[in-house]
Amino acid sequence: MAQLLACRLTDCDLSNAEWELCRLEDTVFERCRLTGFRLSECSGLNVAFRDCQGRYLQLDRCKIEDGRFETCQLNESTMMGCELPRAVFTGCDLAGAVLSRSRLRGADLRGCVIGGIRASLDDLAGTVLDPEQAAAVLMGEVGIRVVPVGVELAGQ
């Protein structure tokens, strides 16, 4: 069980590393390669990821309060059973990410690429989206169809 308190990791390659049961507080990952990096059952407060390459990043049952993800490539990443209250994602690519059974209440995804994101409405409850993202979610990103009132549905 590792503890990183008030740390800055810069230009690190943590690809395919696995950290389990770690504690992160006031920790910054900057320009790190996180391809396939797995954090399992970790907790954190004020953790920032800046300009990181995190394709296939795996957050498994992690709780990170006030997390920041800034201009990160997080496509095809998974965040399973995570709690990310008040997380802010700025300029991130989350295309194809899986957010299953995660709690994102208060998380801000505005301006991020979310095409192909796999999440339920429960997973996205309380998340802040921009109008284009909200329309994409409602138009089918999570299996919901928007049909005007009075229009008959095929097969009913």
N, CA and C atoms as an extended XYZ file, in Angstrom:
468
Properties=species:S:1:pos:R:3:atomname:S:1:resname:S:1:resid:I:1 pbc="F F F"
N         0.841       -1.177        0.000 N   MET     1
C         0.000        0.000        0.000 CA  MET     1
C         0.885        1.238        0.000 C   MET     1
N         0.848        1.956       -1.084 N   ALA     2
C         1.661        3.166       -1.227 CA  ALA     2
C         0.858        4.399       -0.833 C   ALA     2
N         1.554        5.394       -0.343 N   GLN     3
C         0.948        6.684       -0.063 CA  GLN     3
C         1.782        7.743       -0.759 C   GLN     3
N         1.117        8.549       -1.568 N   LEU     4
C         1.780        9.678       -2.216 CA  LEU     4
C         1.098       10.932       -1.713 C   LEU     4
N         1.788       11.674       -0.880 N   LEU     5
C         1.240       12.881       -0.289 CA  LEU     5
C         2.058       14.072       -0.769 C   LEU     5
N         1.370       15.046       -1.384 N   ALA     6
C         2.028       16.254       -1.896 CA  ALA     6
C         3.182       15.892       -2.837 C   ALA     6
N         2.881       15.068       -3.838 N   CYS     7
C         3.887       14.607       -4.810 CA  CYS     7
C         3.575       15.126       -6.199 C   CYS     7
N         4.604       15.230       -7.019 N   ARG     8
C         4.458       15.567       -8.429 CA  ARG     8
C         5.252       14.534       -9.226 C   ARG     8
N         4.538       13.799      -10.088 N   LEU     9
C         5.190       12.846      -10.978 CA  LEU     9
C         5.155       13.448      -12.371 C   LEU     9
N         6.309       13.713      -12.945 N   THR    10
C         6.406       14.387      -14.236 CA  THR    10
C         7.152       13.506      -15.225 C   THR    10
N         6.590       13.379      -16.439 N   ASP    11
C         7.206       12.623      -17.529 CA  ASP    11
C         7.520       11.176      -17.140 C   ASP    11
N         6.667       10.582      -16.333 N   CYS    12
C         6.842        9.183      -15.912 CA  CYS    12
C         6.144        8.246      -16.892 C   CYS    12
N         6.669        7.064      -17.023 N   ASP    13
C         6.004        6.026      -17.800 CA  ASP    13
C         5.494        4.962      -16.832 C   ASP    13
N         4.203        5.003      -16.592 N   LEU    14
C         3.562        4.044      -15.696 CA  LEU    14
C         2.710        3.041      -16.474 C   LEU    14
N         3.012        2.906      -17.754 N   SER    15
C         2.246        1.999      -18.605 CA  SER    15
C         2.225        0.594      -18.023 C   SER    15
N         1.013        0.043      -17.970 N   ASN    16
C         0.778       -1.325      -17.511 CA  ASN    16
C         1.180       -1.582      -16.060 C   ASN    16
N         1.482       -0.535      -15.308 N   ALA    17
C         1.748       -0.701      -13.870 CA  ALA    17
C         0.423       -0.906      -13.150 C   ALA    17
N         0.471       -1.548      -12.009 N   GLU    18
C        -0.726       -1.762      -11.195 CA  GLU    18
C        -0.453       -1.276       -9.787 C   GLU    18
N        -1.294       -0.332       -9.339 N   TRP    19
C        -1.225        0.155       -7.961 CA  TRP    19
C        -2.514       -0.236       -7.277 C   TRP    19
N        -2.389       -0.883       -6.143 N   GLU    20
C        -3.566       -1.348       -5.423 CA  GLU    20
C        -3.560       -0.775       -4.008 C   GLU    20
N        -4.748       -0.351       -3.550 N   LEU    21
C        -4.934        0.141       -2.190 CA  LEU    21
C        -4.021        1.324       -1.852 C   LEU    21
N        -3.756        2.179       -2.812 N   CYS    22
C        -2.883        3.316       -2.553 CA  CYS    22
C        -3.688        4.533       -2.088 C   CYS    22
N        -2.995        5.463       -1.474 N   ARG    23
C        -3.588        6.721       -1.017 CA  ARG    23
C        -2.839        7.846       -1.716 C   ARG    23
N        -3.600        8.694       -2.440 N   LEU    24
C        -3.031        9.836       -3.151 CA  LEU    24
C        -3.645       11.105       -2.589 C   LEU    24
N        -2.808       12.049       -2.207 N   GLU    25
C        -3.327       13.315       -1.690 CA  GLU    25
C        -2.428       14.444       -2.179 C   GLU    25
N        -3.069       15.466       -2.761 N   ASP    26
C        -2.328       16.600       -3.323 CA  ASP    26
C        -1.213       16.104       -4.246 C   ASP    26
N        -1.592       15.195       -5.139 N   THR    27
C        -0.645       14.552       -6.053 CA  THR    27
C        -0.961       14.934       -7.489 C   THR    27
N         0.086       15.218       -8.268 N   VAL    28
C        -0.065       15.613       -9.664 CA  VAL    28
C         0.705       14.633      -10.545 C   VAL    28
N         0.014       14.121      -11.569 N   PHE    29
C         0.639       13.337      -12.639 CA  PHE    29
C         0.691       14.270      -13.838 C   PHE    29
N         1.879       14.604      -14.309 N   GLU    30
C         2.005       15.573      -15.398 CA  GLU    30
C         2.804       14.984      -16.552 C   GLU    30
N         2.189       15.015      -17.736 N   ARG    31
C         2.802       14.484      -18.957 CA  ARG    31
C         3.263       13.034      -18.783 C   ARG    31
N         2.491       12.270      -18.044 N   CYS    32
C         2.843       10.871      -17.796 CA  CYS    32
C         2.201        9.963      -18.837 C   CYS    32
N         2.862        8.891      -19.117 N   ARG    33
C         2.299        7.857      -19.979 CA  ARG    33
C         1.619        6.849      -19.059 C   ARG    33
N         0.291        6.754      -19.196 N   LEU    34
C        -0.523        5.914      -18.316 CA  LEU    34
C        -1.258        4.829      -19.095 C   LEU    34
N        -0.737        4.453      -20.239 N   THR    35
C        -1.387        3.449      -21.079 CA  THR    35
C        -1.491        2.125      -20.324 C   THR    35
N        -2.738        1.711      -20.057 N   GLY    36
C        -2.958        0.458      -19.345 CA  GLY    36
C        -2.670        0.522      -17.854 C   GLY    36
N        -2.362        1.694      -17.340 N   PHE    37
C        -2.102        1.873      -15.901 CA  PHE    37
C        -3.355        1.522      -15.119 C   PHE    37
N        -3.217        0.742      -14.039 N   ARG    38
C        -4.382        0.300      -13.269 CA  ARG    38
C        -4.258        0.746      -11.818 C   ARG    38
N        -5.251        1.518      -11.393 N   LEU    39
C        -5.392        1.895       -9.990 CA  LEU    39
C        -6.593        1.127       -9.452 C   LEU    39
N        -6.381        0.312       -8.446 N   SER    40
C        -7.447       -0.522       -7.909 CA  SER    40
C        -7.653       -0.231       -6.429 C   SER    40
N        -8.898        0.077       -6.066 N   GLU    41
C        -9.291        0.346       -4.690 CA  GLU    41
C        -8.411        1.412       -4.036 C   GLU    41
N        -8.094        2.436       -4.788 N   CYS    42
C        -7.285        3.542       -4.289 CA  CYS    42
C        -8.196        4.690       -3.869 C   CYS    42
N        -7.688        5.522       -2.994 N   SER    43
C        -8.431        6.701       -2.588 CA  SER    43
C        -7.552        7.918       -2.799 C   SER    43
N        -8.209        9.061       -3.014 N   GLY    44
C        -7.429       10.261       -3.258 CA  GLY    44
C        -8.200       11.531       -2.990 C   GLY    44
N        -7.461       12.586       -2.776 N   LEU    45
C        -8.011       13.911       -2.559 CA  LEU    45
C        -7.107       14.898       -3.271 C   LEU    45
N        -7.717       15.757       -4.095 N   ASN    46
C        -6.949       16.755       -4.848 CA  ASN    46
C        -5.865       16.107       -5.704 C   ASN    46
N        -6.276       15.183       -6.551 N   VAL    47
C        -5.362       14.497       -7.460 CA  VAL    47
C        -5.571       15.074       -8.859 C   VAL    47
N        -4.479       15.420       -9.524 N   ALA    48
C        -4.575       16.007      -10.865 CA  ALA    48
C        -3.784       15.174      -11.863 C   ALA    48
N        -4.374       15.018      -13.046 N   PHE    49
C        -3.728       14.379      -14.183 CA  PHE    49
C        -3.673       15.443      -15.272 C   PHE    49
N        -2.478       15.857      -15.705 N   ARG    50
C        -2.335       16.928      -16.688 CA  ARG    50
C        -1.531       16.446      -17.889 C   ARG    50
N        -2.127       16.613      -19.062 N   ASP    51
C        -1.448       16.280      -20.322 CA  ASP    51
C        -0.933       14.843      -20.335 C   ASP    51
N        -1.712       13.925      -19.787 N   CYS    52
C        -1.298       12.525      -19.709 CA  CYS    52
C        -1.873       11.718      -20.870 C   CYS    52
N        -1.129       10.698      -21.279 N   GLN    53
C        -1.582        9.736      -22.268 CA  GLN    53
C        -2.109        8.531      -21.506 C   GLN    53
N        -3.441        8.462      -21.345 N   GLY    54
C        -4.025        7.421      -20.514 CA  GLY    54
C        -4.960        6.487      -21.249 C   GLY    54
N        -4.661        6.210      -22.500 N   ARG    55
C        -5.494        5.241      -23.212 CA  ARG    55
C        -5.451        3.919      -22.453 C   ARG    55
N        -6.609        3.319      -22.289 N   TYR    56
C        -6.773        2.054      -21.554 CA  TYR    56
C        -6.485        2.192      -20.050 C   TYR    56
N        -6.451        3.409      -19.526 N   LEU    57
C        -6.323        3.613      -18.087 CA  LEU    57
C        -7.453        2.868      -17.384 C   LEU    57
N        -7.172        2.228      -16.266 N   GLN    58
C        -8.185        1.477      -15.530 CA  GLN    58
C        -8.259        1.989      -14.094 C   GLN    58
N        -9.389        2.565      -13.751 N   LEU    59
C        -9.666        2.942      -12.374 CA  LEU    59
C       -10.733        1.971      -11.887 C   LEU    59
N       -10.384        1.168      -10.926 N   ASP    60
C       -11.275        0.116      -10.451 CA  ASP    60
C       -11.586        0.331       -8.975 C   ASP    60
N       -12.853        0.664       -8.672 N   ARG    61
C       -13.327        0.888       -7.309 CA  ARG    61
C       -12.480        1.928       -6.567 C   ARG    61
N       -12.145        3.000       -7.263 N   CYS    62
C       -11.371        4.092       -6.662 CA  CYS    62
C       -12.296        5.224       -6.236 C   CYS    62
N       -11.897        5.929       -5.211 N   LYS    63
C       -12.625        7.117       -4.779 CA  LYS    63
C       -11.638        8.278       -4.779 C   LYS    63
N       -11.875        9.214       -5.699 N   ILE    64
C       -11.010       10.376       -5.817 CA  ILE    64
C       -11.872       11.622       -5.721 C   ILE    64
N       -11.716       12.354       -4.635 N   GLU    65
C       -12.488       13.571       -4.431 CA  GLU    65
C       -11.726       14.760       -5.016 C   GLU    65
N       -12.480       15.616       -5.701 N   ASP    66
C       -11.906       16.821       -6.306 CA  ASP    66
C       -10.752       16.501       -7.251 C   ASP    66
N       -10.921       15.463       -8.061 N   GLY    67
C        -9.911       15.104       -9.050 CA  GLY    67
C        -9.952       16.048      -10.251 C   GLY    67
N        -8.822       16.230      -10.899 N   ARG    68
C        -8.715       17.075      -12.090 CA  ARG    68
C        -8.047       16.264      -13.197 C   ARG    68
N        -8.689       16.269      -14.357 N   PHE    69
C        -8.153       15.608      -15.538 CA  PHE    69
C        -8.078       16.683      -16.617 C   PHE    69
N        -6.885       17.122      -16.973 N   GLU    70
C        -6.716       18.244      -17.894 CA  GLU    70
C        -5.968       17.800      -19.142 C   GLU    70
N        -6.606       17.997      -20.283 N   THR    71
C        -6.068       17.655      -21.608 CA  THR    71
C        -5.406       16.278      -21.629 C   THR    71
N        -6.137       15.297      -21.151 N   CYS    72
C        -5.645       13.917      -21.127 CA  CYS    72
C        -6.331       13.085      -22.212 C   CYS    72
N        -5.586       12.154      -22.771 N   GLN    73
C        -6.136       11.165      -23.687 CA  GLN    73
C        -6.574        9.976      -22.838 C   GLN    73
N        -7.886        9.866      -22.617 N   LEU    74
C        -8.434        8.802      -21.780 CA  LEU    74
C        -9.361        7.890      -22.585 C   LEU    74
N        -9.181        7.884      -23.894 N   ASN    75
C       -10.046        7.056      -24.725 CA  ASN    75
C        -9.821        5.577      -24.410 C   ASN    75
N       -10.937        4.858      -24.462 N   GLU    76
C       -10.959        3.420      -24.168 CA  GLU    76
C       -10.586        3.116      -22.712 C   GLU    76
N       -10.617        4.103      -21.842 N   SER    77
C       -10.318        3.861      -20.426 CA  SER    77
C       -11.547        3.283      -19.735 C   SER    77
N       -11.340        2.712      -18.550 N   THR    78
C       -12.463        2.188      -17.777 CA  THR    78
C       -12.412        2.764      -16.367 C   THR    78
N       -13.573        3.156      -15.898 N   MET    79
C       -13.733        3.651      -14.543 CA  MET    79
C       -14.900        2.861      -13.952 C   MET    79
N       -14.587        1.727      -13.387 N   MET    80
C       -15.597        0.779      -12.921 CA  MET    80
C       -15.779        0.896      -11.408 C   MET    80
N       -17.021        1.149      -10.982 N   GLY    81
C       -17.322        1.216       -9.567 CA  GLY    81
C       -16.598        2.332       -8.830 C   GLY    81
N       -16.301        3.412       -9.537 N   CYS    82
C       -15.551        4.523       -8.938 CA  CYS    82
C       -16.474        5.600       -8.388 C   CYS    82
N       -15.949        6.349       -7.452 N   GLU    83
C       -16.608        7.548       -6.968 CA  GLU    83
C       -15.685        8.711       -7.316 C   GLU    83
N       -16.191        9.609       -8.161 N   LEU    84
C       -15.399       10.764       -8.605 CA  LEU    84
C       -16.192       12.049       -8.379 C   LEU    84
N       -16.593       12.311       -7.132 N   PRO    85
C       -17.393       13.506       -6.886 CA  PRO    85
C       -16.605       14.773       -7.187 C   PRO    85
N       -17.256       15.690       -7.872 N   ARG    86
C       -16.688       16.998       -8.206 CA  ARG    86
C       -15.451       16.923       -9.086 C   ARG    86
N       -15.245       15.823       -9.770 N   ALA    87
C       -14.107       15.734      -10.693 CA  ALA    87
C       -14.335       16.689      -11.863 C   ALA    87
N       -13.272       17.289      -12.341 N   VAL    88
C       -13.356       18.189      -13.485 CA  VAL    88
C       -12.482       17.622      -14.597 C   VAL    88
N       -13.118       17.396      -15.743 N   PHE    89
C       -12.429       16.925      -16.940 CA  PHE    89
C       -12.391       18.097      -17.909 C   PHE    89
N       -11.213       18.569      -18.264 N   THR    90
C       -11.065       19.718      -19.144 CA  THR    90
C       -10.290       19.303      -20.391 C   THR    90
N       -10.929       19.404      -21.550 N   GLY    91
C       -10.243       19.107      -22.808 CA  GLY    91
C        -9.765       17.674      -22.933 C   GLY    91
N       -10.470       16.738      -22.328 N   CYS    92
C       -10.057       15.328      -22.364 CA  CYS    92
C       -10.783       14.563      -23.468 C   CYS    92
N       -10.142       13.519      -23.949 N   ASP    93
C       -10.752       12.606      -24.906 CA  ASP    93
C       -11.178       11.355      -24.136 C   ASP    93
N       -12.495       11.204      -23.968 N   LEU    94
C       -13.073       10.060      -23.267 CA  LEU    94
C       -13.802        9.128      -24.231 C   LEU    94
N       -13.489        9.223      -25.515 N   ALA    95
C       -14.174        8.402      -26.517 CA  ALA    95
C       -14.023        6.925      -26.180 C   ALA    95
N       -15.154        6.239      -26.140 N   GLY    96
C       -15.147        4.805      -25.884 CA  GLY    96
C       -14.887        4.421      -24.437 C   GLY    96
N       -14.845        5.393      -23.537 N   ALA    97
C       -14.602        5.087      -22.123 CA  ALA    97
C       -15.803        4.368      -21.518 C   ALA    97
N       -15.540        3.520      -20.532 N   VAL    98
C       -16.587        2.799      -19.817 CA  VAL    98
C       -16.656        3.368      -18.403 C   VAL    98
N       -17.842        3.845      -18.038 N   LEU    99
C       -18.044        4.439      -16.715 CA  LEU    99
C       -19.094        3.640      -15.945 C   LEU    99
N       -18.953        2.359      -15.916 N   SER   100
C       -19.966        1.484      -15.348 CA  SER   100
C       -19.950        1.485      -13.824 C   SER   100
N       -21.152        1.608      -13.244 N   ARG   101
C       -21.353        1.589      -11.797 CA  ARG   101
C       -20.533        2.650      -11.070 C   ARG   101
N       -20.228        3.745      -11.744 N   SER   102
C       -19.474        4.833      -11.124 CA  SER   102
C       -20.406        5.946      -10.697 C   SER   102
N       -19.984        6.682       -9.710 N   ARG   103
C       -20.740        7.846       -9.246 CA  ARG   103
C       -19.963        9.094       -9.632 C   ARG   103
N       -20.590        9.912      -10.449 N   LEU   104
C       -19.929       11.114      -10.964 CA  LEU   104
C       -20.660       12.384      -10.537 C   LEU   104
N       -21.422       12.340       -9.456 N   ARG   105
C       -22.221       13.486       -9.033 CA  ARG   105
C       -21.333       14.721       -8.887 C   ARG   105
N       -21.706       15.753       -9.649 N   GLY   106
C       -20.961       17.012       -9.620 CA  GLY   106
C       -19.761       17.036      -10.543 C   GLY   106
N       -19.463       15.924      -11.217 N   ALA   107
C       -18.339       15.910      -12.157 CA  ALA   107
C       -18.667       16.769      -13.373 C   ALA   107
N       -17.686       17.441      -13.907 N   ASP   108
C       -17.855       18.353      -15.036 CA  ASP   108
C       -17.133       17.783      -16.255 C   ASP   108
N       -17.909       17.407      -17.262 N   LEU   109
C       -17.344       16.836      -18.497 CA  LEU   109
C       -17.436       17.798      -19.674 C   LEU   109
N       -17.863       19.026      -19.428 N   ARG   110
C       -18.078       19.969      -20.534 CA  ARG   110
C       -16.821       20.137      -21.380 C   ARG   110
N       -17.038       20.094      -22.696 N   GLY   111
C       -15.951       20.311      -23.639 CA  GLY   111
C       -15.117       19.081      -23.947 C   GLY   111
N       -15.397       17.970      -23.307 N   CYS   112
C       -14.638       16.740      -23.556 CA  CYS   112
C       -15.274       15.937      -24.687 C   CYS   112
N       -14.474       15.127      -25.328 N   VAL   113
C       -14.970       14.191      -26.332 CA  VAL   113
C       -15.563       13.004      -25.586 C   VAL   113
N       -16.871       12.740      -25.799 N   ILE   114
C       -17.517       11.620      -25.100 CA  ILE   114
C       -18.173       10.637      -26.065 C   ILE   114
N       -17.874       10.735      -27.347 N   GLY   115
C       -18.469        9.830      -28.323 CA  GLY   115
C       -18.164        8.378      -27.994 C   GLY   115
N       -19.204        7.558      -27.999 N   GLY   116
C       -19.039        6.133      -27.746 CA  GLY   116
C       -18.858        5.779      -26.285 C   GLY   116
N       -19.031        6.766      -25.405 N   ILE   117
C       -18.900        6.508      -23.976 CA  ILE   117
C       -19.958        5.481      -23.559 C   ILE   117
N       -19.592        4.572      -22.675 N   ARG   118
C       -20.520        3.548      -22.220 CA  ARG   118
C       -20.831        3.791      -20.748 C   ARG   118
N       -22.056        4.270      -20.524 N   ALA   119
C       -22.504        4.602      -19.174 CA  ALA   119
C       -24.028        4.575      -19.165 C   ALA   119
N       -24.577        4.313      -18.006 N   SER   120
C       -26.031        4.383      -17.872 CA  SER   120
C       -26.407        5.777      -17.394 C   SER   120
N       -27.696        6.076      -17.419 N   LEU   121
C       -28.136        7.357      -16.880 CA  LEU   121
C       -27.828        7.455      -15.397 C   LEU   121
N       -27.894        6.342      -14.678 N   ASP   122
C       -27.528        6.351      -13.262 CA  ASP   122
C       -26.060        6.721      -13.088 C   ASP   122
N       -25.203        6.204      -13.964 N   ASP   123
C       -23.779        6.535      -13.896 CA  ASP   123
C       -23.554        8.032      -14.119 C   ASP   123
N       -24.347        8.626      -15.012 N   LEU   124
C       -24.173       10.036      -15.373 CA  LEU   124
C       -25.002       10.989      -14.521 C   LEU   124
N       -25.790       10.472      -13.581 N   ALA   125
C       -26.649       11.322      -12.754 CA  ALA   125
C       -25.815       12.363      -12.014 C   ALA   125
N       -26.226       13.613      -12.136 N   GLY   126
C       -25.538       14.702      -11.453 CA  GLY   126
C       -24.309       15.221      -12.162 C   GLY   126
N       -23.996       14.656      -13.327 N   THR   127
C       -22.842       15.098      -14.099 CA  THR   127
C       -23.193       16.355      -14.885 C   THR   127
N       -22.251       17.263      -15.009 N   VAL   128
C       -22.454       18.490      -15.772 CA  VAL   128
C       -21.957       18.255      -17.198 C   VAL   128
N       -22.870       18.431      -18.159 N   LEU   129
C       -22.554       18.268      -19.581 CA  LEU   129
C       -22.857       19.560      -20.309 C   LEU   129
N       -22.175       19.791      -21.432 N   ASP   130
C       -22.546       20.937      -22.256 CA  ASP   130
C       -23.737       20.532      -23.129 C   ASP   130
N       -24.415       21.489      -23.776 N   PRO   131
C       -25.621       21.149      -24.546 CA  PRO   131
C       -25.395       20.086      -25.627 C   PRO   131
N       -24.253       20.136      -26.310 N   GLU   132
C       -23.991       19.145      -27.361 CA  GLU   132
C       -23.821       17.750      -26.761 C   GLU   132
N       -23.133       17.667      -25.636 N   GLN   133
C       -22.963       16.363      -24.981 CA  GLN   133
C       -24.306       15.819      -24.494 C   GLN   133
N       -25.110       16.689      -23.905 N   ALA   134
C       -26.419       16.253      -23.401 CA  ALA   134
C       -27.273       15.735      -24.549 C   ALA   134
N       -27.247       16.435      -25.676 N   ALA   135
C       -28.017       15.991      -26.844 CA  ALA   135
C       -27.503       14.641      -27.335 C   ALA   135
N       -26.179       14.466      -27.361 N   ALA   136
C       -25.614       13.194      -27.812 CA  ALA   136
C       -26.034       12.057      -26.895 C   ALA   136
N       -26.030       12.299      -25.590 N   VAL   137
C       -26.457       11.272      -24.635 CA  VAL   137
C       -27.916       10.922      -24.883 C   VAL   137
N       -28.743       11.944      -25.027 N   LEU   138
C       -30.165       11.700      -25.233 CA  LEU   138
C       -30.475       11.080      -26.589 C   LEU   138
N       -29.598       11.294      -27.560 N   MET   139
C       -29.842       10.763      -28.897 CA  MET   139
C       -29.313        9.349      -29.075 C   MET   139
N       -28.798        8.739      -28.048 N   GLY   140
C       -28.438        7.347      -28.217 CA  GLY   140
C       -27.136        6.890      -27.608 C   GLY   140
N       -26.335        7.790      -27.067 N   GLU   141
C       -25.076        7.357      -26.490 CA  GLU   141
C       -25.278        6.343      -25.369 C   GLU   141
N       -26.376        6.424      -24.666 N   VAL   142
C       -26.659        5.451      -23.602 CA  VAL   142
C       -27.964        4.716      -23.875 C   VAL   142
N       -28.323        4.591      -25.144 N   GLY   143
C       -29.472        3.782      -25.518 CA  GLY   143
C       -30.824        4.448      -25.353 C   GLY   143
N       -30.868        5.753      -25.327 N   ILE   144
C       -32.131        6.468      -25.195 CA  ILE   144
C       -32.461        7.113      -26.539 C   ILE   144
N       -33.725        7.022      -26.930 N   ARG   145
C       -34.171        7.686      -28.153 CA  ARG   145
C       -35.004        8.897      -27.777 C   ARG   145
N       -34.833        9.966      -28.515 N   VAL   146
C       -35.659       11.155      -28.319 CA  VAL   146
C       -36.690       11.159      -29.438 C   VAL   146
N       -37.973       11.058      -29.066 N   VAL   147
C       -39.072       11.013      -30.030 CA  VAL   147
C       -40.095       12.064      -29.618 C   VAL   147
N       -40.472       12.945      -30.530 N   PRO   148
C       -41.463       13.968      -30.175 CA  PRO   148
C       -42.791       13.343      -29.747 C   PRO   148
N       -43.493       14.042      -28.848 N   VAL   149
C       -44.801       13.600      -28.413 CA  VAL   149
C       -45.721       13.540      -29.627 C   VAL   149
N       -46.527       12.497      -29.700 N   GLY   150
C       -47.471       12.354      -30.808 CA  GLY   150
C       -46.930       11.523      -31.958 C   GLY   150
N       -45.654       11.274      -31.997 N   VAL   151
C       -45.073       10.442      -33.052 CA  VAL   151
C       -45.149        8.994      -32.585 C   VAL   151
N       -45.750        8.171      -33.430 N   GLU   152
C       -45.936        6.773      -33.075 CA  GLU   152
C       -44.615        6.017      -33.205 C   GLU   152
N       -44.355        5.177      -32.236 N   LEU   153
C       -43.138        4.358      -32.252 CA  LEU   153
C       -43.381        3.096      -33.058 C   LEU   153
N       -42.416        2.736      -33.881 N   ALA   154
C       -42.530        1.513      -34.674 CA  ALA   154
C       -42.571        0.298      -33.756 C   ALA   154
N       -43.453       -0.637      -34.045 N   GLY   155
C       -43.535       -1.868      -33.295 CA  GLY   155
C       -44.379       -1.778      -32.022 C   GLY   155
N       -45.080       -0.648      -31.825 N   GLN   156
C       -45.901       -0.550      -30.617 CA  GLN   156
C       -47.342       -0.310      -30.990 C   GLN   156
